[in-house]
Amino acid sequence: MKTKLTLSIDKELVQYVRHEAQSNGTSISGIFSEFLLSRKVQSKRQAIPKVSTMLGSLKSYEIDDSKAGIRNSYAKKYSN
C-alpha cells in the first residue's frame, strides 16, 4: 500500500533530484523509495569487523564501475 508523504527540502536539492529523475526515466518518489530501501538493506547487513576496516580502501584508485566501464573492461579482457 502506498501512502502520500510531504517533505521539506532545500530548493537546490529539489532541482538536483528532478534532473536525476528525468535523466534516469523515473520519478522523484521512485528515487526516494529506492534510497530508503537501500538504507533498510544496509542497516540489516552487519559487516564483520575485518570487512568494516576494508570499507573505502579502494577510494584512492580511479575505478570506473559504471555499466559502460565494466563492459569496456570485459571487451578488452576477452577481445584477444
C-alpha distances in whole Angstrom, upper triangle without the diagonal:
4,7,10,13,17,19,23,24,28,29,30,27,25,28,28,24,24,27,25,22,25,27,24,23,19,18,18,14,14,17,16,13,16,18,16,15,19,20,18,20,23,23,22,25,29,31,35,37,39,37,36,39,39,36,37,40,40,39,43,43,42,39,38,35,33,33,36,38,37,38,41,42,41,44,46,46,46,48,52
4,7,10,13,16,19,21,24,25,27,24,22,24,24,20,21,24,22,19,22,24,22,20,17,14,14,11,12,15,13,11,14,16,14,14,18,19,17,19,22,22,23,25,29,31,35,37,39,36,35,38,38,35,35,39,38,37,41,41,40,38,36,33,31,31,34,36,36,37,40,41,41,43,45,45,46,48,51
4,6,10,13,17,19,22,23,25,22,20,23,24,20,20,24,23,20,22,25,23,22,18,15,14,11,13,15,13,12,15,16,14,15,19,19,18,21,23,23,23,27,29,32,36,38,40,37,35,39,39,35,36,39,39,38,41,42,41,39,37,35,33,33,36,38,38,39,42,43,43,45,47,48,48,50,53
4,7,10,14,16,19,20,22,20,17,20,21,18,18,21,21,18,21,24,22,21,17,14,13,10,13,15,12,12,16,17,15,17,20,20,19,22,24,24,25,28,31,34,37,39,41,38,36,39,39,36,36,40,39,38,41,42,40,39,37,35,33,33,36,38,38,39,42,43,43,45,48,48,49,50,54
4,7,10,13,16,17,20,17,15,19,19,16,17,20,20,18,20,23,22,21,18,14,12,9,13,14,11,11,15,15,13,16,19,18,18,21,23,22,24,27,29,32,35,37,39,36,34,37,37,34,34,37,37,35,39,40,38,37,36,33,32,33,35,37,37,39,41,42,43,45,47,48,49,50,54
4,7,10,13,15,17,15,13,16,18,15,16,19,19,18,20,23,22,22,18,15,12,11,14,15,12,13,17,16,15,18,20,20,20,24,25,24,26,29,31,34,37,38,40,38,35,38,38,34,34,38,38,35,39,40,38,37,36,34,33,34,36,37,38,40,42,43,44,46,48,49,50,51,55
4,6,10,12,14,12,11,14,15,13,14,18,18,17,19,22,21,21,18,15,12,11,14,14,11,13,16,15,14,17,19,18,19,22,23,23,25,27,29,32,35,36,38,35,33,35,35,32,31,35,35,32,36,37,36,35,34,32,31,32,34,36,36,38,40,41,42,44,46,47,48,50,53
4,7,9,12,10,10,13,14,13,15,18,18,18,20,23,23,23,20,17,13,14,17,16,13,16,19,17,16,20,21,20,22,25,25,24,27,29,31,33,36,37,39,36,33,36,36,32,31,35,35,32,35,37,35,35,34,33,31,33,35,36,37,39,41,42,44,45,47,48,49,51,54
4,6,9,7,7,10,11,11,12,15,16,16,18,20,21,22,19,16,13,14,16,15,12,16,18,15,16,20,20,19,21,24,24,24,27,28,30,31,35,35,37,34,32,33,33,30,29,32,32,29,32,33,32,32,31,30,29,31,33,33,35,37,38,39,41,43,44,45,47,48,51
4,6,5,6,9,10,11,12,14,15,16,19,20,21,22,20,18,14,16,19,16,15,18,20,17,19,22,22,21,24,26,26,26,29,30,32,33,36,36,38,35,32,34,34,30,28,32,32,29,31,32,31,31,30,30,28,31,32,33,35,37,38,39,41,42,43,45,47,48,51
4,5,5,6,9,10,11,12,14,15,17,18,20,21,19,17,14,16,19,17,16,20,21,19,21,24,24,23,26,29,28,29,32,33,35,36,39,39,40,38,35,36,36,32,31,34,33,30,32,33,32,32,31,30,28,31,32,33,35,36,37,39,41,42,43,45,47,47,51
4,5,5,6,9,10,11,12,14,16,17,18,20,19,17,14,17,19,16,16,20,20,18,20,24,23,23,26,28,27,28,31,32,33,34,37,37,38,36,33,34,34,30,28,31,30,27,29,30,28,29,27,27,26,28,29,30,32,33,34,36,38,39,40,42,44,44,48
4,5,5,6,8,10,10,12,14,15,16,18,16,15,11,14,16,13,12,16,17,15,17,20,19,19,22,24,23,24,28,28,30,31,34,34,36,33,30,32,31,27,26,29,28,25,27,28,27,27,25,25,23,26,27,28,30,31,33,34,36,37,38,40,42,43,46
4,5,5,6,9,10,10,12,14,15,16,15,12,9,12,14,12,12,15,16,15,17,20,20,20,23,25,25,26,29,30,32,33,37,37,38,35,33,35,34,30,28,32,31,28,31,31,29,29,27,27,25,26,28,29,31,32,34,35,37,38,40,41,43,44,47
4,6,5,6,9,10,11,12,14,15,15,13,11,14,16,13,14,18,18,17,20,22,22,23,25,27,27,28,31,32,34,35,38,39,40,36,34,36,35,31,29,32,31,28,30,31,28,28,26,26,24,25,26,28,30,31,32,34,36,37,38,40,42,42,45
4,5,5,6,9,10,10,12,14,13,12,10,14,14,12,13,16,16,15,18,20,20,20,23,25,24,26,29,29,31,32,35,35,36,33,31,32,31,27,25,29,27,24,26,27,25,24,23,22,20,22,23,24,26,28,29,30,32,33,35,36,38,39,42
4,5,5,6,8,10,10,12,10,9,6,10,11,8,9,13,13,12,15,17,17,18,20,22,22,24,26,27,29,30,34,34,35,32,30,32,31,27,25,29,27,25,27,28,26,25,23,22,20,21,23,24,26,27,29,30,32,33,35,36,38,39,42
4,5,5,6,9,10,10,9,8,6,10,11,10,11,14,15,15,17,19,20,21,23,25,25,27,29,30,33,33,37,38,39,35,34,36,34,31,29,32,31,28,31,31,28,27,25,24,21,23,24,26,27,28,30,32,33,34,36,38,39,40,43
4,5,5,6,9,10,10,10,9,13,13,11,14,17,16,16,19,21,21,22,25,26,26,28,30,31,33,34,37,38,38,35,33,35,33,30,28,31,29,26,29,28,26,25,22,22,19,20,21,23,25,26,27,29,31,31,33,35,36,37,40
4,5,5,6,8,8,9,8,12,11,8,11,14,13,13,16,18,17,19,22,22,22,25,27,27,30,30,34,35,35,31,30,32,30,27,25,28,26,24,26,26,23,22,20,19,16,17,18,20,22,23,24,26,28,29,31,32,34,34,38
4,5,5,6,5,5,6,9,8,7,10,12,12,13,16,17,17,19,21,22,23,25,27,27,30,31,35,36,37,33,32,34,32,29,27,30,29,26,29,29,26,25,22,21,18,18,20,22,23,24,26,28,29,30,32,34,35,36,39
4,5,5,6,7,9,12,11,11,14,16,15,16,19,20,20,23,25,25,26,29,30,31,34,34,38,39,40,36,35,37,35,31,30,33,31,28,31,30,27,26,23,22,19,19,20,22,24,24,26,28,29,30,32,34,35,35,39
4,6,8,10,11,14,13,12,15,17,16,16,20,21,20,22,25,25,25,28,30,30,33,33,36,38,38,34,33,35,33,29,28,30,28,26,28,27,24,23,20,19,15,16,16,19,21,21,22,25,26,26,29,30,31,32,35
4,6,9,10,13,10,9,13,14,13,14,17,18,17,20,22,22,23,26,27,27,30,30,34,35,36,32,31,33,31,28,26,29,27,25,28,27,24,22,19,17,14,14,15,18,19,19,21,24,24,25,28,29,30,31,34
4,7,10,12,10,10,14,15,14,16,19,19,19,22,23,24,25,27,29,29,32,33,36,38,38,35,34,36,34,31,30,33,30,29,31,30,28,26,22,21,17,17,18,21,22,22,24,26,27,27,30,32,32,33,36
4,7,8,6,7,10,11,11,13,15,16,16,19,20,21,22,25,26,27,30,31,35,37,37,33,33,35,33,30,29,32,30,29,32,31,28,26,24,22,19,18,20,23,23,24,26,28,29,30,32,33,34,35,39
4,5,5,6,9,10,11,12,14,15,17,19,20,21,23,24,26,27,30,32,35,37,38,34,33,36,34,31,30,33,32,30,33,33,30,29,26,24,21,21,24,26,27,27,30,31,32,33,36,37,37,39,42
4,5,5,6,9,10,11,12,14,15,17,18,20,21,23,25,26,29,30,34,35,37,33,32,34,33,29,28,32,31,29,32,32,30,28,26,24,22,23,25,27,27,28,31,32,33,35,37,38,39,40,44
4,5,5,6,8,10,11,12,14,15,16,18,20,21,23,24,27,29,33,35,36,33,31,34,33,29,29,33,32,30,33,33,32,30,28,26,24,24,26,28,29,30,32,34,34,36,38,39,40,41,45
4,5,5,6,9,10,10,12,14,15,16,18,20,21,23,26,27,31,33,34,31,30,32,31,28,27,31,30,28,31,31,29,27,25,23,21,21,23,25,25,26,29,30,31,33,35,36,36,38,41
4,5,5,6,9,10,11,12,14,15,16,18,20,21,24,25,29,31,32,28,27,29,28,25,24,28,26,25,28,28,26,24,22,20,18,19,22,23,24,25,27,29,29,31,33,34,35,37,40
4,5,5,6,9,10,11,12,14,15,17,19,20,23,25,28,30,31,28,26,29,28,25,24,28,27,26,29,29,28,26,25,23,21,22,25,26,26,28,30,31,32,34,36,37,38,40,43
4,5,5,6,9,10,10,12,14,15,17,19,22,24,27,29,31,27,26,29,28,25,25,29,28,27,30,31,29,27,26,23,22,22,25,27,26,28,31,32,32,34,36,37,38,40,43
4,6,5,6,9,10,11,12,14,16,17,20,21,25,27,28,25,24,27,26,22,22,26,25,24,27,27,26,24,22,19,18,19,22,23,23,24,27,28,28,31,33,33,34,36,39
4,5,5,6,9,10,11,12,15,16,18,20,23,25,26,23,21,24,23,20,20,23,23,22,25,25,25,23,22,19,18,20,23,23,23,25,28,28,29,31,33,33,35,37,40
4,5,5,6,9,10,10,12,14,17,19,23,25,26,23,22,25,24,21,21,25,25,24,28,28,28,26,25,22,22,23,26,27,26,29,31,31,32,35,36,36,38,40,43
4,5,5,6,9,10,11,13,16,18,22,24,25,22,21,24,24,21,22,25,25,24,28,28,28,26,25,21,21,22,25,26,25,27,30,30,30,33,35,35,36,38,41
4,5,5,6,9,10,11,14,15,19,21,22,19,18,21,20,17,18,21,21,21,24,25,24,22,21,18,18,19,23,23,22,25,27,27,27,30,32,32,33,35,38
4,5,5,6,9,10,12,14,18,20,21,18,17,20,20,16,17,21,21,21,24,25,25,23,23,20,21,22,26,26,25,28,30,30,30,33,35,34,36,38,41
4,5,5,6,9,12,14,18,20,22,19,18,21,22,19,20,24,24,24,28,28,28,26,26,23,23,24,28,28,27,30,32,32,32,35,37,36,37,40,43
4,5,5,6,10,12,16,18,20,17,16,20,19,17,19,22,22,22,26,26,27,24,24,21,22,22,26,26,24,27,30,29,29,32,34,33,34,37,40
4,5,5,8,9,13,15,17,14,13,16,16,13,15,18,19,19,23,24,24,22,23,20,21,22,26,25,24,27,29,28,29,32,33,32,34,37,39
4,5,7,10,13,15,18,15,14,17,18,15,17,21,22,22,25,27,27,26,26,23,24,26,29,29,28,31,33,32,32,36,37,36,38,40,43
4,6,10,13,15,18,15,14,18,19,17,19,22,23,24,28,28,29,27,28,24,26,27,30,30,28,31,34,32,32,36,37,36,37,40,43
4,6,9,12,14,12,11,15,15,14,17,19,20,21,25,25,26,24,25,22,24,25,28,28,26,29,31,30,30,33,34,33,34,38,40
4,6,9,12,10,9,13,14,13,16,18,20,21,24,25,27,25,26,24,26,27,31,29,28,31,33,31,31,35,36,34,36,39,41
4,6,8,6,6,10,10,10,13,15,17,18,21,22,24,23,24,22,24,26,29,27,26,29,31,29,29,33,33,32,34,37,39
4,6,5,6,9,10,11,15,16,18,20,23,24,26,24,26,24,27,29,32,30,28,31,33,30,31,35,35,33,35,38,39
4,5,5,6,9,10,14,14,17,19,21,23,25,25,27,25,28,30,33,31,29,33,34,31,32,36,36,34,36,39,41
4,5,5,7,9,13,12,15,17,19,20,23,22,25,24,27,29,31,29,27,31,32,29,30,33,33,31,33,37,38
4,5,5,7,10,10,13,15,17,18,21,20,22,20,23,25,28,25,24,27,29,26,27,30,30,28,31,34,35
4,5,5,9,10,13,14,17,18,21,20,22,21,24,26,29,26,25,29,30,28,29,32,32,31,33,36,38
4,6,8,8,12,13,15,17,20,20,22,21,25,27,29,27,26,30,30,28,29,33,32,31,33,36,37
4,6,5,8,11,13,14,17,16,19,18,21,24,26,23,22,26,27,24,25,29,28,27,30,33,34
4,6,8,9,12,13,16,15,17,16,19,22,24,22,21,25,25,23,25,28,28,27,30,32,34
4,5,5,8,10,12,12,15,14,17,20,22,20,20,23,24,22,24,27,26,26,29,31,33
4,6,7,9,12,12,15,15,19,22,23,20,20,24,24,21,23,26,25,25,28,30,32
4,5,6,8,8,12,12,15,18,20,16,16,20,20,18,20,23,22,21,25,27,28
4,5,7,8,11,12,15,18,19,16,17,21,21,19,22,24,23,23,26,28,30
4,7,9,12,14,17,20,21,18,19,22,21,19,22,25,23,23,27,28,30
4,6,10,11,15,18,18,14,15,19,18,16,19,21,19,19,23,25,26
4,7,9,12,15,15,11,13,16,15,14,17,19,17,18,22,23,25
4,6,9,12,12,9,10,13,12,11,14,16,15,16,19,20,22
4,6,9,8,5,7,10,10,9,12,14,14,15,18,19,22
4,6,8,6,6,9,10,10,12,14,15,15,18,19,22
4,5,5,6,9,10,11,12,14,15,17,18,20,23
4,5,5,6,9,10,11,12,14,15,16,18,21
4,5,5,6,9,10,10,12,14,15,16,19
4,5,5,6,9,10,11,12,14,15,18
4,5,5,6,9,10,11,12,14,17
4,5,5,6,9,10,11,12,15
4,5,5,6,9,10,10,13
4,5,5,6,9,10,13
4,5,5,6,8,11
4,6,5,6,9
4,6,5,8
4,6,7
4,6
4
